[in-house]
Amino acid sequence: MISKESTNYKLRFSDIADRDIDQAIDYHSQRSEAGEYNFKNELNQALDALEINPFFQFRYKNIRALPFKSLPYLIFFEVEEQEKVVYIYAIFNTHQNSNKYPNL
């Protein structure tokens, strides 16, 4: 896992989330430079929001989900309040079949 430090919550990415991000960047970069920029911009906005206040809706069990503002992606994550850590498990493209949801 890689981690991104913050004054509020630390973000820690699973290997799956890292792979999802790399695949999305590859996909959007093949489509256009603007597409890659838009994806990275929305990802960074979502990550910034998680660092400040990660208490978004529960999707199932303890797993929460945060949608991107205008792109069809969800960030699946869990919050450890005592540790002040957000564990990011997956970045899911919602245009995929819902049966492909990450098995968290």
Stockholm file with secondary structure:
# STOCKHOLM 1.0

chainA/1-104         MISKESTNYKLRFSDIADRDIDQAIDYHSQRSEAGEYNFKNELNQALDALEINPFFQFRYKNIRALPFKSLPYLIFFEVEEQEKVVYIYAIFNTHQNSNKYPNL
#=GR chainA/1-104 SS CEEECCSSCEEEECHHHHHHHHHHHHHHHHHCHHHHHHHHHHHHHHHHHHHHCCCCCEEETTEEEEECSSSSEEEEEEEETTTTEEEEEEEEETTSCGGGSCCC
#=GC SS_cons         CEEECCSSCEEEECHHHHHHHHHHHHHHHHHCHHHHHHHHHHHHHHHHHHHHCCCCCEEETTEEEEECSSSSEEEEEEEETTTTEEEEEEEEETTSCGGGSCCC
//
